[in-house]
Amino acid sequence: MTSLRKIEILFLVLFAVQSQAATSDPAYISGEVLVRYKDSVSDNAIQSLSSVVAPQVRSFRKLKLKKGNHYLLKTSTKESVLAVIERIGKDPSVLSAQPNFIYKTFAVPNDTFYGSMWGLKNTGQKISGLDSFGPAFVKSEGNPGTAKSDMSMESAWDRITDCDSTIVAVIDSGVDYLHEDLAANMWDGSGAGFPNHGYDTYSSDNNPMDGNGHGTHVAGTIGAVGNNAKGSVGICWKVKIMAVKSMSDSGSGSTATIAEGIDWAIDHGAKVINLSVGGASSDPILTQALEDARQADVVVVSAAGNDGTNNDNAPTYPCNIQKENTLCVAALTQTYGLAGFSNFGVNSVDVSAPGTNIVSSWNLTPTEVTDDFTAGWQKSSSSATTWGAQALGSGPTPAMTAPANWDGSVQYVNNTDARAYKSFDMSAFKEVRLGYGVIYNTGSGDILRTYCEPGAGDSTGGTVLDAKSGLTGSSGYTLAYDVSAACGQQTCTPGFQFFTNGSVTNTGIVLISFKLTGYSQGTTGYNLIRGTSMATPHVAGLAALLRSYNPDYKAADVVISIKNGGRSILALSVKTRSGKAVDALGSLSYIQPPSGVSAQAVP
Amino acid sequence: MVLAKILRWSFLLMPLLSACGQNLGTSDLPPFFGEKEASVSWSANREKDVNTTGGGYRVYYWDQPSFSLAIAPFVDVPYVAGLQAPTSSRIKKIAAGKYYIKVVAYSAFNPQGTAGGNQSASSSEISIMVP
């Protein structure tokens, strides 16, 4: 009977563990209790008391607290914390006992644009364009998105935000290493003779400054400084970004520049490489460079391509080069659908990640050139209706109106061709955006045309940027156009033409605001762009996060964890090999099945 | 043989019945009870969470291949101290016979905020003859 009792106890304990694992969600640390003993109780006494009252106490230490004789006892996790407390409470030398509760930081970064970074936290927010987001424009595909279609970053950041132990090479158009949101997270290569945080294999010098923006955007997604109350936030709040410029400022590179970039990064300690680049030709030298990375235990993450095509049939390289250390990434919209532009391939593309309307750092910084219509506008008209500047009773003033005496009731005349244009010197800016606000009250067939032409001459009659006719209402429109071709690094001339036919008239046009935003190389710019190039660094950042979290991980482990820890999306199961959207929390939680199991009978 | 199967499964009910204070007599016997012992070892997992407090391994065993973890007894091998959780353990008090063994790794990290910890898929199943 005695031996049977022992057996029963043995199995009760066993099942206690199972049932605890299956039902409880303790907000306290398993296997630890905090006990307040009477002040007279010493370490030695606890040693002996513990051996009687809590035979499974493995270790203990006295807490350094001002009041009370508190001890942290570490017990077997086989007995529940509450059971241990109940049992220890029966010890007459114990005044009180409680679990060791878990507290967490609330890892929500305070970066300015975090609310627009749907891939990190999707609240179903609508992403809107801001001038501070640079010359590119917001896209409507999947916008607004679906709440929680994101990488679970806030939960992941509760575990780790710091990837400082991992060097991530961005092999791209360079990186704006002076950028306010990147400078602190750049790799320090000064000791190795690379004071500019990397290398330029395109020009074979040591200055990988980004003159394009693409590489700076990619770098920010991986590791824009987190919680610094400015700009965007990276998957890693802290990391070592190595800038490798293997692409020109217009965004093209070659086998030679990219393969050299990969080998240079490997040689200088990179453990993750981001390759948001692609081409259509099988490339033995590039394939060997990825093999070099495999042998050096380096993760390589590549973009699937932006042709909307199937990489199984029309490969994209390096994405289609598949090794244990490589990942090929497709792009998702804010609703976690495959982006229309994204390549796919159930046998060639591994995972997908956020890739539309992505906010990140940019090499160009905006400067606004506003105009109040009061000076410099050249005007002409074929009728009594003319353009004129006037201060209005409400809204931005002055405005430019047609007719010049617009008051909301005066009618313009038929068969008007009223024009106005003004030249602006934009030679300091690489890219330029034209923005204006307008209220229309026009009859059918009466048109406002907008122009913008290079040079200082009359632009009206040139290429039409915008034309709207027959609109009525007082709510107004805000319009914006990329006019870099006409205005970039030169003088350009925007213009307006109010053209009316011989039928119905109305009260006319009110231009309520006007500005040109010029973008020049700087350190405070941000941009909102899309592409598999933008999806790729979400995965490279996650790779860095995983390597930093699990220092024993090899490149192949990182790849396995990203593939297995992702979130299954039904529609992606026919688009990518894993059918998964990458998920930081899932990958941090993922545990590989143990291997190398062997057993033998004990003689 | 049928009786042996019933006895083998009856331990599943034991905690419930024991909690009611009932004496189950011979059905108290665990599966495969005997005086033999087997040692099991495996390669260390590289996840940090396995090799820290709340992490570790479970060694499941059964006398039929392709067994379900849900029914099988296991030996818990938690992380205790040092750089990693133990990578070996012993299955004690078993009878002579052929056993199938699978190892899983686990961590305290709860990924979904739901019940339970986080457990790996099981290792490849191996078999062992305990003479």
Boltz contact constraints between the chains, C-beta under 6 A:
constraints:
  - contact:
      token1: [A, 4]
      token2: [B, 28]
      max_distance: 6.0
  - contact:
      token1: [A, 7]
      token2: [B, 28]
      max_distance: 6.0
  - contact:
      token1: [A, 8]
      token2: [B, 28]
      max_distance: 6.0
  - contact:
      token1: [A, 11]
      token2: [B, 30]
      max_distance: 6.0
  - contact:
      token1: [A, 12]
      token2: [B, 15]
      max_distance: 6.0
  - contact:
      token1: [A, 15]
      token2: [B, 15]
      max_distance: 6.0
  - contact:
      token1: [A, 17]
      token2: [B, 76]
      max_distance: 6.0
  - contact:
      token1: [A, 21]
      token2: [B, 116]
      max_distance: 6.0
  - contact:
      token1: [A, 21]
      token2: [B, 117]
      max_distance: 6.0
  - contact:
      token1: [A, 22]
      token2: [B, 116]
      max_distance: 6.0
  - contact:
      token1: [A, 23]
      token2: [B, 115]
      max_distance: 6.0
  - contact:
      token1: [A, 25]
      token2: [B, 115]
      max_distance: 6.0
  - contact:
      token1: [A, 30]
      token2: [B, 54]
      max_distance: 6.0
  - contact:
      token1: [A, 77]
      token2: [B, 78]
      max_distance: 6.0
  - contact:
      token1: [A, 550]
      token2: [B, 47]
      max_distance: 6.0
  - contact:
      token1: [A, 550]
      token2: [B, 48]
      max_distance: 6.0
  - contact:
      token1: [A, 552]
      token2: [B, 46]
      max_distance: 6.0
  - contact:
      token1: [A, 553]
      token2: [B, 46]
      max_distance: 6.0
  - contact:
      token1: [A, 557]
      token2: [B, 46]
      max_distance: 6.0
  - contact:
      token1: [A, 585]
      token2: [B, 111]
      max_distance: 6.0
  - contact:
      token1: [A, 589]
      token2: [B, 109]
      max_distance: 6.0
  - contact:
      token1: [A, 589]
      token2: [B, 111]
      max_distance: 6.0
  - contact:
      token1: [A, 589]
      token2: [B, 118]
      max_distance: 6.0
  - contact:
      token1: [A, 591]
      token2: [B, 47]
      max_distance: 6.0
  - contact:
      token1: [A, 591]
      token2: [B, 105]
      max_distance: 6.0
  - contact:
      token1: [A, 591]
      token2: [B, 120]
      max_distance: 6.0
  - contact:
      token1: [A, 593]
      token2: [B, 120]
      max_distance: 6.0
  - contact:
      token1: [A, 593]
      token2: [B, 121]
      max_distance: 6.0
  - contact:
      token1: [A, 593]
      token2: [B, 122]
      max_distance: 6.0
  - contact:
      token1: [A, 593]
      token2: [B, 123]
      max_distance: 6.0
  - contact:
      token1: [A, 594]
      token2: [B, 42]
      max_distance: 6.0
  - contact:
      token1: [A, 594]
      token2: [B, 103]
      max_distance: 6.0
  - contact:
      token1: [A, 594]
      token2: [B, 105]
      max_distance: 6.0
  - contact:
      token1: [A, 594]
      token2: [B, 123]
      max_distance: 6.0
  - contact:
      token1: [A, 595]
      token2: [B, 43]
      max_distance: 6.0
  - contact:
      token1: [A, 596]
      token2: [B, 42]
      max_distance: 6.0
  - contact:
      token1: [A, 596]
      token2: [B, 43]
      max_distance: 6.0
  - contact:
      token1: [A, 597]
      token2: [B, 42]
      max_distance: 6.0
  - contact:
      token1: [A, 597]
      token2: [B, 103]
      max_distance: 6.0
  - contact:
      token1: [A, 597]
      token2: [B, 123]
      max_distance: 6.0
  - contact:
      token1: [A, 597]
      token2: [B, 126]
      max_distance: 6.0
  - contact:
      token1: [A, 598]
      token2: [B, 41]
      max_distance: 6.0
  - contact:
      token1: [A, 599]
      token2: [B, 38]
      max_distance: 6.0
  - contact:
      token1: [A, 599]
      token2: [B, 40]
      max_distance: 6.0
  - contact:
      token1: [A, 599]
      token2: [B, 101]
      max_distance: 6.0
  - contact:
      token1: [A, 599]
      token2: [B, 128]
      max_distance: 6.0
  - contact:
      token1: [A, 600]
      token2: [B, 39]
      max_distance: 6.0
  - contact:
      token1: [A, 601]
      token2: [B, 38]
      max_distance: 6.0
  - contact:
      token1: [A, 601]
      token2: [B, 130]
      max_distance: 6.0
  - contact:
      token1: [A, 602]
      token2: [B, 37]
      max_distance: 6.0
  - contact:
      token1: [A, 602]
      token2: [B, 39]
      max_distance: 6.0
